[in-house]
Amino acid sequence: MPQLGPFQWLVIYGMMWLMLIVLFCSVWWVSGNFFSVSVSEDNKDFFLLGNFLLNSSILSSDVMKMVKNSSKKMI
């Protein structure tokens, strides 16, 4: 595996999270269109989406800390 700089890792992780979020949103949107849901269900979906985004941002910040620490150790 080739050595990657911190910026390249940032781009790779950014692309990965972007694809995951786009995939999740598209699946969520399609399922919302196919199944007509009540208002309370919509609110629950929005809450779940917000919760998912919060968790993924926390997870990605942890991953970035790990990457920064490991890159410091290499140098």
PyMOL Python script that loads the backbone (N, CA, C, O; Angstrom):
from pymol import cmd

cmd.read_pdbstr("""\
ATOM      1  N   MET A   1       0.845  -1.195   0.000  1.00  0.00           N
ATOM      2  CA  MET A   1       0.000   0.000   0.000  1.00  0.00           C
ATOM      3  C   MET A   1       0.883   1.249   0.000  1.00  0.00           C
ATOM      4  O   MET A   1       1.797   1.358   0.817  1.00  0.00           O
ATOM      5  N   PRO A   2       0.619   2.186  -0.905  1.00  0.00           N
ATOM      6  CA  PRO A   2       1.490   3.375  -1.000  1.00  0.00           C
ATOM      7  C   PRO A   2       1.326   4.303   0.200  1.00  0.00           C
ATOM      8  O   PRO A   2       0.263   4.365   0.820  1.00  0.00           O
ATOM      9  N   GLN A   3       2.416   5.032   0.516  1.00  0.00           N
ATOM     10  CA  GLN A   3       2.350   6.006   1.600  1.00  0.00           C
ATOM     11  C   GLN A   3       1.488   7.184   1.157  1.00  0.00           C
ATOM     12  O   GLN A   3       1.682   7.730   0.071  1.00  0.00           O
ATOM     13  N   LEU A   4       0.547   7.565   1.994  1.00  0.00           N
ATOM     14  CA  LEU A   4      -0.320   8.695   1.682  1.00  0.00           C
ATOM     15  C   LEU A   4      -0.078   9.817   2.679  1.00  0.00           C
ATOM     16  O   LEU A   4       0.126   9.580   3.870  1.00  0.00           O
ATOM     17  N   GLY A   5      -0.104  11.045   2.165  1.00  0.00           N
ATOM     18  CA  GLY A   5       0.019  12.197   3.052  1.00  0.00           C
ATOM     19  C   GLY A   5      -1.277  12.423   3.810  1.00  0.00           C
ATOM     20  O   GLY A   5      -2.311  11.852   3.461  1.00  0.00           O
ATOM     21  N   PRO A   6      -1.228  13.263   4.857  1.00  0.00           N
ATOM     22  CA  PRO A   6      -2.436  13.531   5.644  1.00  0.00           C
ATOM     23  C   PRO A   6      -3.556  14.131   4.800  1.00  0.00           C
ATOM     24  O   PRO A   6      -4.731  13.842   5.027  1.00  0.00           O
ATOM     25  N   PHE A   7      -3.189  14.972   3.817  1.00  0.00           N
ATOM     26  CA  PHE A   7      -4.209  15.601   2.976  1.00  0.00           C
ATOM     27  C   PHE A   7      -4.915  14.561   2.111  1.00  0.00           C
ATOM     28  O   PHE A   7      -6.127  14.631   1.912  1.00  0.00           O
ATOM     29  N   GLN A   8      -4.152  13.596   1.598  1.00  0.00           N
ATOM     30  CA  GLN A   8      -4.753  12.531   0.780  1.00  0.00           C
ATOM     31  C   GLN A   8      -5.699  11.675   1.615  1.00  0.00           C
ATOM     32  O   GLN A   8      -6.756  11.267   1.134  1.00  0.00           O
ATOM     33  N   TRP A   9      -5.319  11.398   2.876  1.00  0.00           N
ATOM     34  CA  TRP A   9      -6.203  10.649   3.768  1.00  0.00           C
ATOM     35  C   TRP A   9      -7.483  11.424   4.001  1.00  0.00           C
ATOM     36  O   TRP A   9      -8.573  10.851   4.020  1.00  0.00           O
ATOM     37  N   LEU A  10      -7.344  12.753   4.180  1.00  0.00           N
ATOM     38  CA  LEU A  10      -8.507  13.615   4.406  1.00  0.00           C
ATOM     39  C   LEU A  10      -9.454  13.535   3.218  1.00  0.00           C
ATOM     40  O   LEU A  10     -10.668  13.437   3.397  1.00  0.00           O
ATOM     41  N   VAL A  11      -8.909  13.577   2.008  1.00  0.00           N
ATOM     42  CA  VAL A  11      -9.729  13.496   0.793  1.00  0.00           C
ATOM     43  C   VAL A  11     -10.435  12.144   0.718  1.00  0.00           C
ATOM     44  O   VAL A  11     -11.625  12.076   0.411  1.00  0.00           O
ATOM     45  N   ILE A  12      -9.691  11.060   1.004  1.00  0.00           N
ATOM     46  CA  ILE A  12     -10.277   9.712   0.946  1.00  0.00           C
ATOM     47  C   ILE A  12     -11.414   9.579   1.949  1.00  0.00           C
ATOM     48  O   ILE A  12     -12.494   9.100   1.601  1.00  0.00           O
ATOM     49  N   TYR A  13     -11.179  10.004   3.209  1.00  0.00           N
ATOM     50  CA  TYR A  13     -12.226   9.910   4.226  1.00  0.00           C
ATOM     51  C   TYR A  13     -13.403  10.819   3.884  1.00  0.00           C
ATOM     52  O   TYR A  13     -14.558  10.453   4.101  1.00  0.00           O
ATOM     53  N   GLY A  14     -13.108  12.004   3.348  1.00  0.00           N
ATOM     54  CA  GLY A  14     -14.175  12.927   2.956  1.00  0.00           C
ATOM     55  C   GLY A  14     -15.064  12.319   1.890  1.00  0.00           C
ATOM     56  O   GLY A  14     -16.289  12.388   1.983  1.00  0.00           O
ATOM     57  N   MET A  15     -14.449  11.721   0.873  1.00  0.00           N
ATOM     58  CA  MET A  15     -15.210  11.073  -0.207  1.00  0.00           C
ATOM     59  C   MET A  15     -16.044   9.918   0.343  1.00  0.00           C
ATOM     60  O   MET A  15     -17.200   9.740  -0.040  1.00  0.00           O
ATOM     61  N   MET A  16     -15.447   9.132   1.249  1.00  0.00           N
ATOM     62  CA  MET A  16     -16.141   7.981   1.814  1.00  0.00           C
ATOM     63  C   MET A  16     -17.383   8.424   2.582  1.00  0.00           C
ATOM     64  O   MET A  16     -18.461   7.861   2.392  1.00  0.00           O
ATOM     65  N   TRP A  17     -17.237   9.442   3.458  1.00  0.00           N
ATOM     66  CA  TRP A  17     -18.382   9.917   4.236  1.00  0.00           C
ATOM     67  C   TRP A  17     -19.421  10.556   3.336  1.00  0.00           C
ATOM     68  O   TRP A  17     -20.621  10.399   3.563  1.00  0.00           O
ATOM     69  N   LEU A  18     -18.969  11.288   2.300  1.00  0.00           N
ATOM     70  CA  LEU A  18     -19.904  11.921   1.367  1.00  0.00           C
ATOM     71  C   LEU A  18     -20.742  10.862   0.667  1.00  0.00           C
ATOM     72  O   LEU A  18     -21.959  11.005   0.552  1.00  0.00           O
ATOM     73  N   MET A  19     -20.088   9.790   0.195  1.00  0.00           N
ATOM     74  CA  MET A  19     -20.821   8.714  -0.488  1.00  0.00           C
ATOM     75  C   MET A  19     -21.813   8.044   0.458  1.00  0.00           C
ATOM     76  O   MET A  19     -22.945   7.754   0.069  1.00  0.00           O
ATOM     77  N   LEU A  20     -21.388   7.796   1.712  1.00  0.00           N
ATOM     78  CA  LEU A  20     -22.283   7.172   2.693  1.00  0.00           C
ATOM     79  C   LEU A  20     -23.501   8.047   2.957  1.00  0.00           C
ATOM     80  O   LEU A  20     -24.627   7.551   3.004  1.00  0.00           O
ATOM     81  N   ILE A  21     -23.278   9.354   3.130  1.00  0.00           N
ATOM     82  CA  ILE A  21     -24.384  10.268   3.430  1.00  0.00           C
ATOM     83  C   ILE A  21     -25.326  10.380   2.236  1.00  0.00           C
ATOM     84  O   ILE A  21     -26.545  10.380   2.404  1.00  0.00           O
ATOM     85  N   VAL A  22     -24.759  10.475   1.019  1.00  0.00           N
ATOM     86  CA  VAL A  22     -25.592  10.555  -0.187  1.00  0.00           C
ATOM     87  C   VAL A  22     -26.413   9.281  -0.352  1.00  0.00           C
ATOM     88  O   VAL A  22     -27.603   9.339  -0.662  1.00  0.00           O
ATOM     89  N   LEU A  23     -25.775   8.130  -0.143  1.00  0.00           N
ATOM     90  CA  LEU A  23     -26.478   6.849  -0.246  1.00  0.00           C
ATOM     91  C   LEU A  23     -27.607   6.774   0.776  1.00  0.00           C
ATOM     92  O   LEU A  23     -28.730   6.392   0.446  1.00  0.00           O
ATOM     93  N   PHE A  24     -27.302   7.140   2.018  1.00  0.00           N
ATOM     94  CA  PHE A  24     -28.305   7.096   3.084  1.00  0.00           C
ATOM     95  C   PHE A  24     -29.478   8.024   2.763  1.00  0.00           C
ATOM     96  O   PHE A  24     -30.640   7.643   2.904  1.00  0.00           O
ATOM     97  N   CYS A  25     -29.158   9.248   2.331  1.00  0.00           N
ATOM     98  CA  CYS A  25     -30.220  10.218   2.023  1.00  0.00           C
ATOM     99  C   CYS A  25     -31.073   9.751   0.853  1.00  0.00           C
ATOM    100  O   CYS A  25     -32.294   9.909   0.878  1.00  0.00           O
ATOM    101  N   SER A  26     -30.449   9.179  -0.173  1.00  0.00           N
ATOM    102  CA  SER A  26     -31.218   8.734  -1.343  1.00  0.00           C
ATOM    103  C   SER A  26     -32.131   7.567  -0.981  1.00  0.00           C
ATOM    104  O   SER A  26     -33.280   7.516  -1.419  1.00  0.00           O
ATOM    105  N   VAL A  27     -31.619   6.622  -0.175  1.00  0.00           N
ATOM    106  CA  VAL A  27     -32.448   5.489   0.264  1.00  0.00           C
ATOM    107  C   VAL A  27     -33.612   5.992   1.102  1.00  0.00           C
ATOM    108  O   VAL A  27     -34.750   5.548   0.945  1.00  0.00           O
ATOM    109  N   TRP A  28     -33.304   6.938   2.008  1.00  0.00           N
ATOM    110  CA  TRP A  28     -34.314   7.513   2.891  1.00  0.00           C
ATOM    111  C   TRP A  28     -35.391   8.239   2.079  1.00  0.00           C
ATOM    112  O   TRP A  28     -36.584   8.117   2.358  1.00  0.00           O
ATOM    113  N   TRP A  29     -34.945   9.003   1.061  1.00  0.00           N
ATOM    114  CA  TRP A  29     -35.872   9.777   0.224  1.00  0.00           C
ATOM    115  C   TRP A  29     -36.764   8.840  -0.587  1.00  0.00           C
ATOM    116  O   TRP A  29     -37.974   9.050  -0.672  1.00  0.00           O
ATOM    117  N   VAL A  30     -36.167   7.805  -1.184  1.00  0.00           N
ATOM    118  CA  VAL A  30     -36.930   6.850  -1.997  1.00  0.00           C
ATOM    119  C   VAL A  30     -37.948   6.110  -1.133  1.00  0.00           C
ATOM    120  O   VAL A  30     -39.101   5.950  -1.532  1.00  0.00           O
ATOM    121  N   SER A  31     -37.530   5.658   0.046  1.00  0.00           N
ATOM    122  CA  SER A  31     -38.458   4.936   0.923  1.00  0.00           C
ATOM    123  C   SER A  31     -39.573   5.875   1.389  1.00  0.00           C
ATOM    124  O   SER A  31     -40.717   5.450   1.551  1.00  0.00           O
ATOM    125  N   GLY A  32     -39.239   7.153   1.603  1.00  0.00           N
ATOM    126  CA  GLY A  32     -40.251   8.129   1.994  1.00  0.00           C
ATOM    127  C   GLY A  32     -41.253   8.360   0.875  1.00  0.00           C
ATOM    128  O   GLY A  32     -42.427   8.619   1.139  1.00  0.00           O
ATOM    129  N   ASN A  33     -40.800   8.269  -0.382  1.00  0.00           N
ATOM    130  CA  ASN A  33     -41.703   8.470  -1.518  1.00  0.00           C
ATOM    131  C   ASN A  33     -42.571   7.247  -1.776  1.00  0.00           C
ATOM    132  O   ASN A  33     -43.735   7.382  -2.152  1.00  0.00           O
ATOM    133  N   PHE A  34     -42.014   6.052  -1.578  1.00  0.00           N
ATOM    134  CA  PHE A  34     -42.778   4.833  -1.861  1.00  0.00           C
ATOM    135  C   PHE A  34     -43.849   4.590  -0.805  1.00  0.00           C
ATOM    136  O   PHE A  34     -44.976   4.213  -1.127  1.00  0.00           O
ATOM    137  N   PHE A  35     -43.490   4.809   0.457  1.00  0.00           N
ATOM    138  CA  PHE A  35     -44.447   4.554   1.538  1.00  0.00           C
ATOM    139  C   PHE A  35     -44.916   5.888   2.086  1.00  0.00           C
ATOM    140  O   PHE A  35     -44.135   6.633   2.678  1.00  0.00           O
ATOM    141  N   SER A  36     -46.202   6.190   1.886  1.00  0.00           N
ATOM    142  CA  SER A  36     -46.724   7.445   2.434  1.00  0.00           C
ATOM    143  C   SER A  36     -46.849   7.274   3.946  1.00  0.00           C
ATOM    144  O   SER A  36     -47.566   6.400   4.433  1.00  0.00           O
ATOM    145  N   VAL A  37     -46.131   8.134   4.677  1.00  0.00           N
ATOM    146  CA  VAL A  37     -46.093   7.994   6.131  1.00  0.00           C
ATOM    147  C   VAL A  37     -46.763   9.195   6.784  1.00  0.00           C
ATOM    148  O   VAL A  37     -46.863  10.267   6.187  1.00  0.00           O
ATOM    149  N   SER A  38     -47.219   9.001   8.014  1.00  0.00           N
ATOM    150  CA  SER A  38     -47.901  10.076   8.738  1.00  0.00           C
ATOM    151  C   SER A  38     -46.887  11.116   9.213  1.00  0.00           C
ATOM    152  O   SER A  38     -45.678  10.927   9.086  1.00  0.00           O
ATOM    153  N   VAL A  39     -47.407  12.226   9.766  1.00  0.00           N
ATOM    154  CA  VAL A  39     -46.543  13.328  10.198  1.00  0.00           C
ATOM    155  C   VAL A  39     -45.598  12.875  11.313  1.00  0.00           C
ATOM    156  O   VAL A  39     -44.418  13.226  11.314  1.00  0.00           O
ATOM    157  N   SER A  40     -46.115  12.102  12.251  1.00  0.00           N
ATOM    158  CA  SER A  40     -45.277  11.655  13.367  1.00  0.00           C
ATOM    159  C   SER A  40     -44.137  10.766  12.856  1.00  0.00           C
ATOM    160  O   SER A  40     -43.015  10.829  13.358  1.00  0.00           O
ATOM    161  N   GLU A  41     -44.439   9.943  11.859  1.00  0.00           N
ATOM    162  CA  GLU A  41     -43.389   9.100  11.263  1.00  0.00           C
ATOM    163  C   GLU A  41     -42.324   9.977  10.605  1.00  0.00           C
ATOM    164  O   GLU A  41     -41.131   9.698  10.725  1.00  0.00           O
ATOM    165  N   ASP A  42     -42.748  11.030   9.913  1.00  0.00           N
ATOM    166  CA  ASP A  42     -41.798  11.951   9.281  1.00  0.00           C
ATOM    167  C   ASP A  42     -40.874  12.556  10.331  1.00  0.00           C
ATOM    168  O   ASP A  42     -39.658  12.607  10.147  1.00  0.00           O
ATOM    169  N   ASN A  43     -41.461  13.013  11.431  1.00  0.00           N
ATOM    170  CA  ASN A  43     -40.647  13.618  12.486  1.00  0.00           C
ATOM    171  C   ASN A  43     -39.645  12.614  13.041  1.00  0.00           C
ATOM    172  O   ASN A  43     -38.499  12.962  13.329  1.00  0.00           O
ATOM    173  N   LYS A  44     -40.080  11.374  13.188  1.00  0.00           N
ATOM    174  CA  LYS A  44     -39.183  10.330  13.699  1.00  0.00           C
ATOM    175  C   LYS A  44     -38.027  10.118  12.719  1.00  0.00           C
ATOM    176  O   LYS A  44     -36.879   9.956  13.132  1.00  0.00           O
ATOM    177  N   ASP A  45     -38.338  10.121  11.414  1.00  0.00           N
ATOM    178  CA  ASP A  45     -37.287   9.952  10.408  1.00  0.00           C
ATOM    179  C   ASP A  45     -36.286  11.097  10.473  1.00  0.00           C
ATOM    180  O   ASP A  45     -35.078  10.880  10.382  1.00  0.00           O
ATOM    181  N   PHE A  46     -36.797  12.322  10.631  1.00  0.00           N
ATOM    182  CA  PHE A  46     -35.889  13.464  10.719  1.00  0.00           C
ATOM    183  C   PHE A  46     -34.999  13.342  11.956  1.00  0.00           C
ATOM    184  O   PHE A  46     -33.806  13.643  11.905  1.00  0.00           O
ATOM    185  N   PHE A  47     -35.589  12.900  13.062  1.00  0.00           N
ATOM    186  CA  PHE A  47     -34.812  12.722  14.288  1.00  0.00           C
ATOM    187  C   PHE A  47     -33.728  11.670  14.078  1.00  0.00           C
ATOM    188  O   PHE A  47     -32.584  11.856  14.491  1.00  0.00           O
ATOM    189  N   LEU A  48     -34.102  10.549  13.426  1.00  0.00           N
ATOM    190  CA  LEU A  48     -33.138   9.478  13.170  1.00  0.00           C
ATOM    191  C   LEU A  48     -32.027   9.963  12.246  1.00  0.00           C
ATOM    192  O   LEU A  48     -30.857   9.638  12.448  1.00  0.00           O
ATOM    193  N   LEU A  49     -32.401  10.747  11.224  1.00  0.00           N
ATOM    194  CA  LEU A  49     -31.405  11.275  10.290  1.00  0.00           C
ATOM    195  C   LEU A  49     -30.434  12.193  11.029  1.00  0.00           C
ATOM    196  O   LEU A  49     -29.221  12.111  10.837  1.00  0.00           O
ATOM    197  N   GLY A  50     -30.986  13.078  11.885  1.00  0.00           N
ATOM    198  CA  GLY A  50     -30.138  13.984  12.658  1.00  0.00           C
ATOM    199  C   GLY A  50     -29.200  13.216  13.572  1.00  0.00           C
ATOM    200  O   GLY A  50     -28.019  13.542  13.695  1.00  0.00           O
ATOM    201  N   ASN A  51     -29.749  12.188  14.212  1.00  0.00           N
ATOM    202  CA  ASN A  51     -28.962  11.351  15.111  1.00  0.00           C
ATOM    203  C   ASN A  51     -27.842  10.645  14.344  1.00  0.00           C
ATOM    204  O   ASN A  51     -26.708  10.566  14.816  1.00  0.00           O
ATOM    205  N   PHE A  52     -28.176  10.134  13.154  1.00  0.00           N
ATOM    206  CA  PHE A  52     -27.195   9.449  12.310  1.00  0.00           C
ATOM    207  C   PHE A  52     -26.070  10.400  11.911  1.00  0.00           C
ATOM    208  O   PHE A  52     -24.894  10.043  11.980  1.00  0.00           O
ATOM    209  N   LEU A  53     -26.442  11.626  11.488  1.00  0.00           N
ATOM    210  CA  LEU A  53     -25.436  12.599  11.065  1.00  0.00           C
ATOM    211  C   LEU A  53     -24.542  12.992  12.242  1.00  0.00           C
ATOM    212  O   LEU A  53     -23.330  13.144  12.087  1.00  0.00           O
ATOM    213  N   LEU A  54     -25.154  13.156  13.426  1.00  0.00           N
ATOM    214  CA  LEU A  54     -24.381  13.503  14.618  1.00  0.00           C
ATOM    215  C   LEU A  54     -23.382  12.397  14.942  1.00  0.00           C
ATOM    216  O   LEU A  54     -22.207  12.664  15.192  1.00  0.00           O
ATOM    217  N   ASN A  55     -23.860  11.150  14.934  1.00  0.00           N
ATOM    218  CA  ASN A  55     -22.985  10.008  15.228  1.00  0.00           C
ATOM    219  C   ASN A  55     -21.864   9.899  14.204  1.00  0.00           C
ATOM    220  O   ASN A  55     -20.716   9.646  14.570  1.00  0.00           O
ATOM    221  N   SER A  56     -22.183  10.088  12.920  1.00  0.00           N
ATOM    222  CA  SER A  56     -21.157   9.949  11.884  1.00  0.00           C
ATOM    223  C   SER A  56     -20.125  11.062  12.002  1.00  0.00           C
ATOM    224  O   SER A  56     -18.940  10.831  11.763  1.00  0.00           O
ATOM    225  N   SER A  57     -20.565  12.289  12.374  1.00  0.00           N
ATOM    226  CA  SER A  57     -19.597  13.377  12.517  1.00  0.00           C
ATOM    227  C   SER A  57     -18.683  13.122  13.714  1.00  0.00           C
ATOM    228  O   SER A  57     -17.486  13.406  13.655  1.00  0.00           O
ATOM    229  N   ILE A  58     -19.249  12.584  14.807  1.00  0.00           N
ATOM    230  CA  ILE A  58     -18.431  12.245  15.981  1.00  0.00           C
ATOM    231  C   ILE A  58     -17.434  11.147  15.610  1.00  0.00           C
ATOM    232  O   ILE A  58     -16.256  11.218  15.962  1.00  0.00           O
ATOM    233  N   LEU A  59     -17.922  10.132  14.894  1.00  0.00           N
ATOM    234  CA  LEU A  59     -17.076   9.017  14.485  1.00  0.00           C
ATOM    235  C   LEU A  59     -15.957   9.500  13.568  1.00  0.00           C
ATOM    236  O   LEU A  59     -14.806   9.095  13.726  1.00  0.00           O
ATOM    237  N   SER A  60     -16.294  10.377  12.596  1.00  0.00           N
ATOM    238  CA  SER A  60     -15.276  10.842  11.654  1.00  0.00           C
ATOM    239  C   SER A  60     -14.235  11.701  12.369  1.00  0.00           C
ATOM    240  O   SER A  60     -13.057  11.656  12.016  1.00  0.00           O
ATOM    241  N   SER A  61     -14.655  12.491  13.380  1.00  0.00           N
ATOM    242  CA  SER A  61     -13.670  13.288  14.110  1.00  0.00           C
ATOM    243  C   SER A  61     -12.731  12.374  14.900  1.00  0.00           C
ATOM    244  O   SER A  61     -11.536  12.649  15.002  1.00  0.00           O
ATOM    245  N   ASP A  62     -13.274  11.283  15.460  1.00  0.00           N
ATOM    246  CA  ASP A  62     -12.423  10.305  16.151  1.00  0.00           C
ATOM    247  C   ASP A  62     -11.432   9.670  15.178  1.00  0.00           C
ATOM    248  O   ASP A  62     -10.255   9.502  15.497  1.00  0.00           O
ATOM    249  N   VAL A  63     -11.919   9.319  13.992  1.00  0.00           N
ATOM    250  CA  VAL A  63     -11.058   8.720  12.969  1.00  0.00           C
ATOM    251  C   VAL A  63      -9.958   9.699  12.574  1.00  0.00           C
ATOM    252  O   VAL A  63      -8.802   9.307  12.415  1.00  0.00           O
ATOM    253  N   MET A  64     -10.319  10.981  12.414  1.00  0.00           N
ATOM    254  CA  MET A  64      -9.321  11.980  12.036  1.00  0.00           C
ATOM    255  C   MET A  64      -8.264  12.129  13.133  1.00  0.00           C
ATOM    256  O   MET A  64      -7.083  12.303  12.831  1.00  0.00           O
ATOM    257  N   LYS A  65      -8.677  12.064  14.406  1.00  0.00           N
ATOM    258  CA  LYS A  65      -7.708  12.136  15.506  1.00  0.00           C
ATOM    259  C   LYS A  65      -6.744  10.958  15.436  1.00  0.00           C
ATOM    260  O   LYS A  65      -5.538  11.120  15.620  1.00  0.00           O
ATOM    261  N   MET A  66      -7.291   9.763  15.167  1.00  0.00           N
ATOM    262  CA  MET A  66      -6.450   8.570  15.056  1.00  0.00           C
ATOM    263  C   MET A  66      -5.453   8.716  13.912  1.00  0.00           C
ATOM    264  O   MET A  66      -4.279   8.372  14.050  1.00  0.00           O
ATOM    265  N   VAL A  67      -5.938   9.233  12.771  1.00  0.00           N
ATOM    266  CA  VAL A  67      -5.068   9.404  11.601  1.00  0.00           C
ATOM    267  C   VAL A  67      -3.963  10.403  11.914  1.00  0.00           C
ATOM    268  O   VAL A  67      -2.804  10.178  11.568  1.00  0.00           O
ATOM    269  N   LYS A  68      -4.322  11.519  12.575  1.00  0.00           N
ATOM    270  CA  LYS A  68      -3.320  12.529  12.921  1.00  0.00           C
ATOM    271  C   LYS A  68      -2.273  11.947  13.865  1.00  0.00           C
ATOM    272  O   LYS A  68      -1.076  12.170  13.683  1.00  0.00           O
ATOM    273  N   ASN A  69      -2.726  11.196  14.878  1.00  0.00           N
ATOM    274  CA  ASN A  69      -1.795  10.596  15.840  1.00  0.00           C
ATOM    275  C   ASN A  69      -0.861   9.606  15.154  1.00  0.00           C
ATOM    276  O   ASN A  69       0.342   9.600  15.415  1.00  0.00           O
ATOM    277  N   SER A  70      -1.415   8.769  14.275  1.00  0.00           N
ATOM    278  CA  SER A  70      -0.588   7.765  13.604  1.00  0.00           C
ATOM    279  C   SER A  70       0.394   8.426  12.637  1.00  0.00           C
ATOM    280  O   SER A  70       1.515   7.947  12.469  1.00  0.00           O
ATOM    281  N   SER A  71      -0.027   9.538  11.991  1.00  0.00           N
ATOM    282  CA  SER A  71       0.892  10.214  11.072  1.00  0.00           C
ATOM    283  C   SER A  71       2.025  10.881  11.849  1.00  0.00           C
ATOM    284  O   SER A  71       3.151  10.956  11.356  1.00  0.00           O
ATOM    285  N   LYS A  72       1.739  11.366  13.061  1.00  0.00           N
ATOM    286  CA  LYS A  72       2.800  11.944  13.893  1.00  0.00           C
ATOM    287  C   LYS A  72       3.809  10.872  14.291  1.00  0.00           C
ATOM    288  O   LYS A  72       5.013  11.124  14.314  1.00  0.00           O
ATOM    289  N   LYS A  73       3.314   9.673  14.604  1.00  0.00           N
ATOM    290  CA  LYS A  73       4.202   8.575  15.007  1.00  0.00           C
ATOM    291  C   LYS A  73       5.114   8.163  13.855  1.00  0.00           C
ATOM    292  O   LYS A  73       6.279   7.829  14.071  1.00  0.00           O
ATOM    293  N   MET A  74       4.584   8.187  12.633  1.00  0.00           N
ATOM    294  CA  MET A  74       5.395   7.811  11.468  1.00  0.00           C
ATOM    295  C   MET A  74       6.542   8.789  11.274  1.00  0.00           C
ATOM    296  O   MET A  74       7.658   8.390  10.942  1.00  0.00           O
ATOM    297  N   ILE A  75       6.264  10.075  11.485  1.00  0.00           N
ATOM    298  CA  ILE A  75       7.283  11.114  11.310  1.00  0.00           C
ATOM    299  C   ILE A  75       8.156  11.143  12.562  1.00  0.00           C
ATOM    300  O   ILE A  75       9.088  11.943  12.646  1.00  0.00           O
TER     301      ILE A  75
END
""", "prot")
cmd.dss("prot")
cmd.show_as("cartoon", "prot")
cmd.util.cbc("prot")
cmd.orient("prot")
